């Protein structure tokens, strides 16, 4: 599985290393991604998600059920 947040859809960005002499070399900015288990009380089961730090804050703020509903509507989660 690629390094993509299943809640927010964030993924790695591309950019440049820039040295002191302004030489540029391609690099990637990876996201702060975690594998976390969440208890889903509506389904009475545990699910495992790849979630970024921003996605964890969003789950804490809005709740797991609302975030999963939006993620499936956006096509970020195939099956739950």
PDB file of N, CA, C and O in Angstrom:
ATOM      1  N   UNK A   1       0.828  -1.175   0.000  1.00  0.00           N
ATOM      2  CA  UNK A   1       0.000   0.000   0.000  1.00  0.00           C
ATOM      3  C   UNK A   1       0.875   1.241   0.000  1.00  0.00           C
ATOM      4  O   UNK A   1       1.887   1.299   0.699  1.00  0.00           O
ATOM      5  N   UNK A   2       0.483   2.229  -0.785  1.00  0.00           N
ATOM      6  CA  UNK A   2       1.276   3.447  -0.857  1.00  0.00           C
ATOM      7  C   UNK A   2       1.083   4.287   0.396  1.00  0.00           C
ATOM      8  O   UNK A   2       0.157   4.060   1.175  1.00  0.00           O
ATOM      9  N   UNK A   3       1.958   5.250   0.579  1.00  0.00           N
ATOM     10  CA  UNK A   3       1.921   6.090   1.776  1.00  0.00           C
ATOM     11  C   UNK A   3       0.940   7.236   1.574  1.00  0.00           C
ATOM     12  O   UNK A   3       1.328   8.367   1.283  1.00  0.00           O
ATOM     13  N   UNK A   4      -0.352   6.914   1.736  1.00  0.00           N
ATOM     14  CA  UNK A   4      -1.430   7.880   1.582  1.00  0.00           C
ATOM     15  C   UNK A   4      -2.327   7.786   2.806  1.00  0.00           C
ATOM     16  O   UNK A   4      -2.654   6.690   3.260  1.00  0.00           O
ATOM     17  N   UNK A   5      -2.724   8.934   3.340  1.00  0.00           N
ATOM     18  CA  UNK A   5      -3.647   8.950   4.474  1.00  0.00           C
ATOM     19  C   UNK A   5      -5.029   8.542   3.990  1.00  0.00           C
ATOM     20  O   UNK A   5      -5.523   9.071   2.994  1.00  0.00           O
ATOM     21  N   UNK A   6      -5.655   7.601   4.694  1.00  0.00           N
ATOM     22  CA  UNK A   6      -6.969   7.114   4.285  1.00  0.00           C
ATOM     23  C   UNK A   6      -8.099   8.016   4.757  1.00  0.00           C
ATOM     24  O   UNK A   6      -9.252   7.776   4.401  1.00  0.00           O
ATOM     25  N   UNK A   7      -7.812   9.031   5.537  1.00  0.00           N
ATOM     26  CA  UNK A   7      -8.834   9.959   5.999  1.00  0.00           C
ATOM     27  C   UNK A   7      -8.773  11.274   5.233  1.00  0.00           C
ATOM     28  O   UNK A   7      -9.798  11.756   4.752  1.00  0.00           O
ATOM     29  N   UNK A   8      -7.581  11.861   5.114  1.00  0.00           N
ATOM     30  CA  UNK A   8      -7.458  13.160   4.456  1.00  0.00           C
ATOM     31  C   UNK A   8      -7.032  13.070   3.001  1.00  0.00           C
ATOM     32  O   UNK A   8      -7.258  14.011   2.240  1.00  0.00           O
ATOM     33  N   UNK A   9      -6.418  11.960   2.593  1.00  0.00           N
ATOM     34  CA  UNK A   9      -5.946  11.820   1.223  1.00  0.00           C
ATOM     35  C   UNK A   9      -4.582  12.437   0.981  1.00  0.00           C
ATOM     36  O   UNK A   9      -4.141  12.530  -0.164  1.00  0.00           O
ATOM     37  N   UNK A  10      -3.905  12.860   2.044  1.00  0.00           N
ATOM     38  CA  UNK A  10      -2.573  13.446   1.875  1.00  0.00           C
ATOM     39  C   UNK A  10      -1.598  12.394   1.381  1.00  0.00           C
ATOM     40  O   UNK A  10      -1.688  11.222   1.747  1.00  0.00           O
ATOM     41  N   UNK A  11      -0.661  12.829   0.539  1.00  0.00           N
ATOM     42  CA  UNK A  11       0.371  11.949   0.008  1.00  0.00           C
ATOM     43  C   UNK A  11       1.673  12.717  -0.103  1.00  0.00           C
ATOM     44  O   UNK A  11       1.707  13.924   0.137  1.00  0.00           O
ATOM     45  N   UNK A  12       2.745  12.029  -0.463  1.00  0.00           N
ATOM     46  CA  UNK A  12       4.065  12.648  -0.530  1.00  0.00           C
ATOM     47  C   UNK A  12       4.100  13.705  -1.637  1.00  0.00           C
ATOM     48  O   UNK A  12       3.466  13.558  -2.682  1.00  0.00           O
ATOM     49  N   UNK A  13       4.856  14.772  -1.379  1.00  0.00           N
ATOM     50  CA  UNK A  13       5.065  15.839  -2.355  1.00  0.00           C
ATOM     51  C   UNK A  13       6.490  15.748  -2.887  1.00  0.00           C
ATOM     52  O   UNK A  13       7.365  15.169  -2.244  1.00  0.00           O
ATOM     53  N   UNK A  14       6.712  16.311  -4.040  1.00  0.00           N
ATOM     54  CA  UNK A  14       8.050  16.382  -4.602  1.00  0.00           C
ATOM     55  C   UNK A  14       8.632  17.765  -4.418  1.00  0.00           C
ATOM     56  O   UNK A  14       7.906  18.749  -4.274  1.00  0.00           O
ATOM     57  N   UNK A  15       9.945  17.826  -4.425  1.00  0.00           N
ATOM     58  CA  UNK A  15      10.604  19.113  -4.278  1.00  0.00           C
ATOM     59  C   UNK A  15      12.085  18.987  -4.557  1.00  0.00           C
ATOM     60  O   UNK A  15      12.520  18.034  -5.202  1.00  0.00           O
ATOM     61  N   UNK A  16      12.853  19.933  -4.081  1.00  0.00           N
ATOM     62  CA  UNK A  16      14.282  19.953  -4.324  1.00  0.00           C
ATOM     63  C   UNK A  16      15.057  20.094  -3.025  1.00  0.00           C
ATOM     64  O   UNK A  16      14.650  20.822  -2.119  1.00  0.00           O
ATOM     65  N   UNK A  17      16.196  19.378  -2.944  1.00  0.00           N
ATOM     66  CA  UNK A  17      17.232  19.729  -1.977  1.00  0.00           C
ATOM     67  C   UNK A  17      17.939  20.926  -2.591  1.00  0.00           C
ATOM     68  O   UNK A  17      18.292  20.895  -3.770  1.00  0.00           O
ATOM     69  N   UNK A  18      18.151  21.968  -1.819  1.00  0.00           N
ATOM     70  CA  UNK A  18      18.873  23.130  -2.333  1.00  0.00           C
ATOM     71  C   UNK A  18      20.088  23.338  -1.451  1.00  0.00           C
ATOM     72  O   UNK A  18      19.963  23.606  -0.256  1.00  0.00           O
ATOM     73  N   UNK A  19      21.261  23.214  -2.046  1.00  0.00           N
ATOM     74  CA  UNK A  19      22.501  23.372  -1.287  1.00  0.00           C
ATOM     75  C   UNK A  19      22.826  24.857  -1.119  1.00  0.00           C
ATOM     76  O   UNK A  19      22.114  25.729  -1.617  1.00  0.00           O
ATOM     77  N   UNK A  20      23.899  25.110  -0.417  1.00  0.00           N
ATOM     78  CA  UNK A  20      24.325  26.499  -0.200  1.00  0.00           C
ATOM     79  C   UNK A  20      24.694  27.180  -1.520  1.00  0.00           C
ATOM     80  O   UNK A  20      24.520  28.388  -1.679  1.00  0.00           O
ATOM     81  N   UNK A  21      25.209  26.380  -2.466  1.00  0.00           N
ATOM     82  CA  UNK A  21      25.568  26.941  -3.771  1.00  0.00           C
ATOM     83  C   UNK A  21      24.379  26.919  -4.739  1.00  0.00           C
ATOM     84  O   UNK A  21      24.549  27.141  -5.937  1.00  0.00           O
ATOM     85  N   UNK A  22      23.201  26.656  -4.228  1.00  0.00           N
ATOM     86  CA  UNK A  22      21.932  26.653  -4.978  1.00  0.00           C
ATOM     87  C   UNK A  22      21.824  25.522  -5.996  1.00  0.00           C
ATOM     88  O   UNK A  22      21.045  25.621  -6.944  1.00  0.00           O
ATOM     89  N   UNK A  23      22.600  24.441  -5.814  1.00  0.00           N
ATOM     90  CA  UNK A  23      22.395  23.257  -6.661  1.00  0.00           C
ATOM     91  C   UNK A  23      21.111  22.586  -6.210  1.00  0.00           C
ATOM     92  O   UNK A  23      20.807  22.537  -5.018  1.00  0.00           O
ATOM     93  N   UNK A  24      20.360  22.068  -7.175  1.00  0.00           N
ATOM     94  CA  UNK A  24      19.077  21.466  -6.859  1.00  0.00           C
ATOM     95  C   UNK A  24      19.073  19.990  -7.240  1.00  0.00           C
ATOM     96  O   UNK A  24      19.483  19.619  -8.340  1.00  0.00           O
ATOM     97  N   UNK A  25      18.601  19.150  -6.311  1.00  0.00           N
ATOM     98  CA  UNK A  25      18.491  17.716  -6.526  1.00  0.00           C
ATOM     99  C   UNK A  25      17.096  17.312  -6.062  1.00  0.00           C
ATOM    100  O   UNK A  25      16.649  17.747  -5.001  1.00  0.00           O
ATOM    101  N   UNK A  26      16.417  16.504  -6.830  1.00  0.00           N
ATOM    102  CA  UNK A  26      15.049  16.106  -6.504  1.00  0.00           C
ATOM    103  C   UNK A  26      14.980  15.304  -5.214  1.00  0.00           C
ATOM    104  O   UNK A  26      15.874  14.513  -4.912  1.00  0.00           O
ATOM    105  N   UNK A  27      13.905  15.518  -4.455  1.00  0.00           N
ATOM    106  CA  UNK A  27      13.657  14.769  -3.232  1.00  0.00           C
ATOM    107  C   UNK A  27      12.152  14.688  -3.026  1.00  0.00           C
ATOM    108  O   UNK A  27      11.387  15.347  -3.730  1.00  0.00           O
ATOM    109  N   UNK A  28      11.725  13.875  -2.054  1.00  0.00           N
ATOM    110  CA  UNK A  28      10.309  13.794  -1.711  1.00  0.00           C
ATOM    111  C   UNK A  28      10.111  14.221  -0.269  1.00  0.00           C
ATOM    112  O   UNK A  28      10.944  13.956   0.598  1.00  0.00           O
ATOM    113  N   UNK A  29       9.001  14.881  -0.033  1.00  0.00           N
ATOM    114  CA  UNK A  29       8.584  15.243   1.311  1.00  0.00           C
ATOM    115  C   UNK A  29       7.511  14.232   1.709  1.00  0.00           C
ATOM    116  O   UNK A  29       6.372  14.318   1.250  1.00  0.00           O
ATOM    117  N   UNK A  30       7.876  13.272   2.563  1.00  0.00           N
ATOM    118  CA  UNK A  30       6.895  12.259   2.959  1.00  0.00           C
ATOM    119  C   UNK A  30       6.020  12.796   4.091  1.00  0.00           C
ATOM    120  O   UNK A  30       6.415  13.711   4.814  1.00  0.00           O
ATOM    121  N   UNK A  31       4.836  12.222   4.235  1.00  0.00           N
ATOM    122  CA  UNK A  31       3.903  12.695   5.253  1.00  0.00           C
ATOM    123  C   UNK A  31       4.124  11.942   6.558  1.00  0.00           C
ATOM    124  O   UNK A  31       4.763  10.890   6.585  1.00  0.00           O
ATOM    125  N   UNK A  32       3.593  12.490   7.623  1.00  0.00           N
ATOM    126  CA  UNK A  32       3.709  11.913   8.959  1.00  0.00           C
ATOM    127  C   UNK A  32       2.590  10.877   9.114  1.00  0.00           C
ATOM    128  O   UNK A  32       1.499  11.208   9.579  1.00  0.00           O
ATOM    129  N   UNK A  33       2.858   9.629   8.726  1.00  0.00           N
ATOM    130  CA  UNK A  33       1.833   8.601   8.611  1.00  0.00           C
ATOM    131  C   UNK A  33       1.985   7.549   9.697  1.00  0.00           C
ATOM    132  O   UNK A  33       3.098   7.142  10.031  1.00  0.00           O
ATOM    133  N   UNK A  34       0.853   7.110  10.246  1.00  0.00           N
ATOM    134  CA  UNK A  34       0.814   6.093  11.290  1.00  0.00           C
ATOM    135  C   UNK A  34      -0.165   4.997  10.902  1.00  0.00           C
ATOM    136  O   UNK A  34      -1.144   5.249  10.199  1.00  0.00           O
ATOM    137  N   UNK A  35       0.102   3.772  11.366  1.00  0.00           N
ATOM    138  CA  UNK A  35      -0.876   2.685  11.273  1.00  0.00           C
ATOM    139  C   UNK A  35      -1.537   2.587  12.632  1.00  0.00           C
ATOM    140  O   UNK A  35      -0.870   2.278  13.619  1.00  0.00           O
ATOM    141  N   UNK A  36      -2.827   2.840  12.704  1.00  0.00           N
ATOM    142  CA  UNK A  36      -3.533   2.859  13.980  1.00  0.00           C
ATOM    143  C   UNK A  36      -4.773   1.977  13.913  1.00  0.00           C
ATOM    144  O   UNK A  36      -5.438   1.884  12.882  1.00  0.00           O
ATOM    145  N   UNK A  37      -5.065   1.331  15.042  1.00  0.00           N
ATOM    146  CA  UNK A  37      -6.301   0.571  15.194  1.00  0.00           C
ATOM    147  C   UNK A  37      -7.325   1.463  15.873  1.00  0.00           C
ATOM    148  O   UNK A  37      -7.025   2.120  16.870  1.00  0.00           O
ATOM    149  N   UNK A  38      -8.526   1.483  15.331  1.00  0.00           N
ATOM    150  CA  UNK A  38      -9.625   2.265  15.887  1.00  0.00           C
ATOM    151  C   UNK A  38     -10.791   1.329  16.169  1.00  0.00           C
ATOM    152  O   UNK A  38     -11.095   0.435  15.381  1.00  0.00           O
ATOM    153  N   UNK A  39     -11.432   1.552  17.303  1.00  0.00           N
ATOM    154  CA  UNK A  39     -12.652   0.801  17.601  1.00  0.00           C
ATOM    155  C   UNK A  39     -13.822   1.562  17.007  1.00  0.00           C
ATOM    156  O   UNK A  39     -14.008   2.749  17.272  1.00  0.00           O
ATOM    157  N   UNK A  40     -14.610   0.863  16.199  1.00  0.00           N
ATOM    158  CA  UNK A  40     -15.763   1.457  15.521  1.00  0.00           C
ATOM    159  C   UNK A  40     -17.021   0.949  16.202  1.00  0.00           C
ATOM    160  O   UNK A  40     -17.464  -0.163  15.911  1.00  0.00           O
ATOM    161  N   UNK A  41     -17.618   1.739  17.112  1.00  0.00           N
ATOM    162  CA  UNK A  41     -18.739   1.226  17.904  1.00  0.00           C
ATOM    163  C   UNK A  41     -19.998   0.942  17.089  1.00  0.00           C
ATOM    164  O   UNK A  41     -20.787   0.080  17.478  1.00  0.00           O
ATOM    165  N   UNK A  42     -20.211   1.638  15.974  1.00  0.00           N
ATOM    166  CA  UNK A  42     -21.398   1.384  15.158  1.00  0.00           C
ATOM    167  C   UNK A  42     -21.383  -0.010  14.551  1.00  0.00           C
ATOM    168  O   UNK A  42     -22.435  -0.629  14.396  1.00  0.00           O
ATOM    169  N   UNK A  43     -20.196  -0.513  14.206  1.00  0.00           N
ATOM    170  CA  UNK A  43     -20.053  -1.849  13.644  1.00  0.00           C
ATOM    171  C   UNK A  43     -19.589  -2.867  14.684  1.00  0.00           C
ATOM    172  O   UNK A  43     -19.544  -4.064  14.400  1.00  0.00           O
ATOM    173  N   UNK A  44     -19.242  -2.398  15.897  1.00  0.00           N
ATOM    174  CA  UNK A  44     -18.759  -3.235  16.997  1.00  0.00           C
ATOM    175  C   UNK A  44     -17.547  -4.060  16.580  1.00  0.00           C
ATOM    176  O   UNK A  44     -17.500  -5.273  16.788  1.00  0.00           O
ATOM    177  N   UNK A  45     -16.561  -3.374  15.984  1.00  0.00           N
ATOM    178  CA  UNK A  45     -15.340  -4.049  15.566  1.00  0.00           C
ATOM    179  C   UNK A  45     -14.190  -3.052  15.506  1.00  0.00           C
ATOM    180  O   UNK A  45     -14.390  -1.840  15.595  1.00  0.00           O
ATOM    181  N   UNK A  46     -12.975  -3.592  15.352  1.00  0.00           N
ATOM    182  CA  UNK A  46     -11.767  -2.799  15.226  1.00  0.00           C
ATOM    183  C   UNK A  46     -11.408  -2.694  13.752  1.00  0.00           C
ATOM    184  O   UNK A  46     -11.571  -3.656  13.001  1.00  0.00           O
ATOM    185  N   UNK A  47     -10.916  -1.520  13.331  1.00  0.00           N
ATOM    186  CA  UNK A  47     -10.432  -1.345  11.968  1.00  0.00           C
ATOM    187  C   UNK A  47      -9.030  -0.755  12.047  1.00  0.00           C
ATOM    188  O   UNK A  47      -8.696  -0.050  12.999  1.00  0.00           O
ATOM    189  N   UNK A  48      -8.213  -1.050  11.038  1.00  0.00           N
ATOM    190  CA  UNK A  48      -6.840  -0.553  10.985  1.00  0.00           C
ATOM    191  C   UNK A  48      -6.736   0.410   9.813  1.00  0.00           C
ATOM    192  O   UNK A  48      -7.096   0.073   8.686  1.00  0.00           O
ATOM    193  N   UNK A  49      -6.237   1.618  10.090  1.00  0.00           N
ATOM    194  CA  UNK A  49      -6.133   2.648   9.066  1.00  0.00           C
ATOM    195  C   UNK A  49      -4.723   3.211   9.014  1.00  0.00           C
ATOM    196  O   UNK A  49      -4.034   3.268  10.033  1.00  0.00           O
ATOM    197  N   UNK A  50      -4.293   3.628   7.829  1.00  0.00           N
ATOM    198  CA  UNK A  50      -3.100   4.450   7.665  1.00  0.00           C
ATOM    199  C   UNK A  50      -3.558   5.900   7.751  1.00  0.00           C
ATOM    200  O   UNK A  50      -4.252   6.397   6.864  1.00  0.00           O
ATOM    201  N   UNK A  51      -3.163   6.570   8.825  1.00  0.00           N
ATOM    202  CA  UNK A  51      -3.684   7.903   9.110  1.00  0.00           C
ATOM    203  C   UNK A  51      -2.518   8.851   9.348  1.00  0.00           C
ATOM    204  O   UNK A  51      -1.556   8.504  10.033  1.00  0.00           O
ATOM    205  N   UNK A  52      -2.607  10.050   8.778  1.00  0.00           N
ATOM    206  CA  UNK A  52      -1.608  11.076   9.040  1.00  0.00           C
ATOM    207  C   UNK A  52      -1.907  11.746  10.376  1.00  0.00           C
ATOM    208  O   UNK A  52      -2.959  11.518  10.972  1.00  0.00           O
ATOM    209  N   UNK A  53      -0.974  12.573  10.841  1.00  0.00           N
ATOM    210  CA  UNK A  53      -1.173  13.292  12.093  1.00  0.00           C
ATOM    211  C   UNK A  53      -2.384  14.221  11.985  1.00  0.00           C
ATOM    212  O   UNK A  53      -3.134  14.383  12.948  1.00  0.00           O
ATOM    213  N   UNK A  54      -2.572  14.824  10.823  1.00  0.00           N
ATOM    214  CA  UNK A  54      -3.741  15.672  10.599  1.00  0.00           C
ATOM    215  C   UNK A  54      -5.022  14.852  10.611  1.00  0.00           C
ATOM    216  O   UNK A  54      -6.056  15.316  11.092  1.00  0.00           O
ATOM    217  N   UNK A  55      -4.956  13.636  10.082  1.00  0.00           N
ATOM    218  CA  UNK A  55      -6.122  12.750  10.106  1.00  0.00           C
ATOM    219  C   UNK A  55      -6.495  12.318  11.511  1.00  0.00           C
ATOM    220  O   UNK A  55      -7.680  12.186  11.818  1.00  0.00           O
ATOM    221  N   UNK A  56      -5.497  12.094  12.380  1.00  0.00           N
ATOM    222  CA  UNK A  56      -5.775  11.759  13.778  1.00  0.00           C
ATOM    223  C   UNK A  56      -6.494  12.902  14.482  1.00  0.00           C
ATOM    224  O   UNK A  56      -7.441  12.678  15.236  1.00  0.00           O
ATOM    225  N   UNK A  57      -6.042  14.129  14.233  1.00  0.00           N
ATOM    226  CA  UNK A  57      -6.697  15.288  14.834  1.00  0.00           C
ATOM    227  C   UNK A  57      -8.128  15.431  14.321  1.00  0.00           C
ATOM    228  O   UNK A  57      -9.025  15.814  15.072  1.00  0.00           O
ATOM    229  N   UNK A  58      -8.339  15.122  13.040  1.00  0.00           N
ATOM    230  CA  UNK A  58      -9.674  15.212  12.458  1.00  0.00           C
ATOM    231  C   UNK A  58     -10.608  14.169  13.062  1.00  0.00           C
ATOM    232  O   UNK A  58     -11.778  14.460  13.309  1.00  0.00           O
ATOM    233  N   UNK A  59     -10.105  12.957  13.302  1.00  0.00           N
ATOM    234  CA  UNK A  59     -10.916  11.912  13.935  1.00  0.00           C
ATOM    235  C   UNK A  59     -11.264  12.300  15.362  1.00  0.00           C
ATOM    236  O   UNK A  59     -12.391  12.077  15.804  1.00  0.00           O
ATOM    237  N   UNK A  60     -10.309  12.881  16.093  1.00  0.00           N
ATOM    238  CA  UNK A  60     -10.593  13.328  17.455  1.00  0.00           C
ATOM    239  C   UNK A  60     -11.620  14.443  17.481  1.00  0.00           C
ATOM    240  O   UNK A  60     -12.418  14.526  18.415  1.00  0.00           O
ATOM    241  N   UNK A  61     -11.614  15.296  16.475  1.00  0.00           N
ATOM    242  CA  UNK A  61     -12.518  16.440  16.448  1.00  0.00           C
ATOM    243  C   UNK A  61     -13.926  16.059  15.997  1.00  0.00           C
ATOM    244  O   UNK A  61     -14.903  16.423  16.650  1.00  0.00           O
ATOM    245  N   UNK A  62     -14.037  15.328  14.883  1.00  0.00           N
ATOM    246  CA  UNK A  62     -15.329  15.054  14.281  1.00  0.00           C
ATOM    247  C   UNK A  62     -15.912  13.697  14.624  1.00  0.00           C
ATOM    248  O   UNK A  62     -17.123  13.497  14.525  1.00  0.00           O
ATOM    249  N   UNK A  63     -15.061  12.759  15.027  1.00  0.00           N
ATOM    250  CA  UNK A  63     -15.521  11.404  15.306  1.00  0.00           C
ATOM    251  C   UNK A  63     -15.177  10.469  14.168  1.00  0.00           C
ATOM    252  O   UNK A  63     -15.049  10.881  13.015  1.00  0.00           O
ATOM    253  N   UNK A  64     -15.029   9.200  14.514  1.00  0.00           N
ATOM    254  CA  UNK A  64     -14.595   8.204  13.534  1.00  0.00           C
ATOM    255  C   UNK A  64     -15.656   7.952  12.473  1.00  0.00           C
ATOM    256  O   UNK A  64     -15.328   7.847  11.292  1.00  0.00           O
ATOM    257  N   UNK A  65     -16.910   7.855  12.867  1.00  0.00           N
ATOM    258  CA  UNK A  65     -17.970   7.526  11.921  1.00  0.00           C
ATOM    259  C   UNK A  65     -18.118   8.600  10.847  1.00  0.00           C
ATOM    260  O   UNK A  65     -18.272   8.277   9.669  1.00  0.00           O
ATOM    261  N   UNK A  66     -18.072   9.862  11.234  1.00  0.00           N
ATOM    262  CA  UNK A  66     -18.206  10.953  10.264  1.00  0.00           C
ATOM    263  C   UNK A  66     -17.015  10.984   9.308  1.00  0.00           C
ATOM    264  O   UNK A  66     -17.183  11.223   8.112  1.00  0.00           O
ATOM    265  N   UNK A  67     -15.815  10.745   9.833  1.00  0.00           N
ATOM    266  CA  UNK A  67     -14.618  10.757   8.984  1.00  0.00           C
ATOM    267  C   UNK A  67     -14.626   9.587   8.005  1.00  0.00           C
ATOM    268  O   UNK A  67     -14.236   9.748   6.849  1.00  0.00           O
ATOM    269  N   UNK A  68     -15.062   8.422   8.450  1.00  0.00           N
ATOM    270  CA  UNK A  68     -15.126   7.268   7.552  1.00  0.00           C
ATOM    271  C   UNK A  68     -16.170   7.478   6.464  1.00  0.00           C
ATOM    272  O   UNK A  68     -15.968   7.065   5.322  1.00  0.00           O
ATOM    273  N   UNK A  69     -17.275   8.110   6.805  1.00  0.00           N
ATOM    274  CA  UNK A  69     -18.319   8.376   5.817  1.00  0.00           C
ATOM    275  C   UNK A  69     -17.804   9.322   4.733  1.00  0.00           C
ATOM    276  O   UNK A  69     -18.055   9.100   3.548  1.00  0.00           O
ATOM    277  N   UNK A  70     -17.085  10.372   5.128  1.00  0.00           N
ATOM    278  CA  UNK A  70     -16.535  11.307   4.152  1.00  0.00           C
ATOM    279  C   UNK A  70     -15.428  10.666   3.316  1.00  0.00           C
ATOM    280  O   UNK A  70     -15.314  10.940   2.122  1.00  0.00           O
ATOM    281  N   UNK A  71     -14.610   9.811   3.940  1.00  0.00           N
ATOM    282  CA  UNK A  71     -13.518   9.163   3.211  1.00  0.00           C
ATOM    283  C   UNK A  71     -14.032   8.177   2.187  1.00  0.00           C
ATOM    284  O   UNK A  71     -13.447   8.069   1.109  1.00  0.00           O
ATOM    285  N   UNK A  72     -15.105   7.448   2.475  1.00  0.00           N
ATOM    286  CA  UNK A  72     -15.666   6.533   1.495  1.00  0.00           C
ATOM    287  C   UNK A  72     -16.348   7.306   0.364  1.00  0.00           C
ATOM    288  O   UNK A  72     -16.322   6.867  -0.786  1.00  0.00           O
ATOM    289  N   UNK A  73     -16.961   8.456   0.682  1.00  0.00           N
ATOM    290  CA  UNK A  73     -17.577   9.266  -0.362  1.00  0.00           C
ATOM    291  C   UNK A  73     -16.523   9.867  -1.295  1.00  0.00           C
ATOM    292  O   UNK A  73     -16.768  10.030  -2.490  1.00  0.00           O
ATOM    293  N   UNK A  74     -15.351  10.196  -0.744  1.00  0.00           N
ATOM    294  CA  UNK A  74     -14.263  10.752  -1.557  1.00  0.00           C
ATOM    295  C   UNK A  74     -13.474   9.664  -2.282  1.00  0.00           C
ATOM    296  O   UNK A  74     -12.636   9.985  -3.125  1.00  0.00           O
ATOM    297  N   UNK A  75     -13.714   8.396  -1.982  1.00  0.00           N
ATOM    298  CA  UNK A  75     -13.029   7.298  -2.635  1.00  0.00           C
ATOM    299  C   UNK A  75     -11.674   6.970  -2.037  1.00  0.00           C
ATOM    300  O   UNK A  75     -10.864   6.303  -2.681  1.00  0.00           O
ATOM    301  N   UNK A  76     -11.410   7.422  -0.824  1.00  0.00           N
ATOM    302  CA  UNK A  76     -10.120   7.151  -0.187  1.00  0.00           C
ATOM    303  C   UNK A  76     -10.075   5.773   0.456  1.00  0.00           C
ATOM    304  O   UNK A  76      -8.999   5.193   0.604  1.00  0.00           O
ATOM    305  N   UNK A  77     -11.241   5.238   0.843  1.00  0.00           N
ATOM    306  CA  UNK A  77     -11.338   3.904   1.435  1.00  0.00           C
ATOM    307  C   UNK A  77     -12.226   3.075   0.526  1.00  0.00           C
ATOM    308  O   UNK A  77     -13.339   3.480   0.191  1.00  0.00           O
ATOM    309  N   UNK A  78     -11.730   1.921   0.132  1.00  0.00           N
ATOM    310  CA  UNK A  78     -12.500   1.074  -0.786  1.00  0.00           C
ATOM    311  C   UNK A  78     -13.640   0.367  -0.054  1.00  0.00           C
ATOM    312  O   UNK A  78     -14.812   0.579  -0.365  1.00  0.00           O
ATOM    313  N   UNK A  79     -13.289  -0.474   0.922  1.00  0.00           N
ATOM    314  CA  UNK A  79     -14.294  -1.182   1.707  1.00  0.00           C
ATOM    315  C   UNK A  79     -13.948  -1.061   3.165  1.00  0.00           C
ATOM    316  O   UNK A  79     -12.775  -1.010   3.536  1.00  0.00           O
ATOM    317  N   UNK A  80     -14.947  -1.015   3.975  1.00  0.00           N
ATOM    318  CA  UNK A  80     -14.725  -0.896   5.417  1.00  0.00           C
ATOM    319  C   UNK A  80     -15.114  -2.198   6.082  1.00  0.00           C
ATOM    320  O   UNK A  80     -15.007  -2.323   7.302  1.00  0.00           O
TER     321      UNK A  80
END
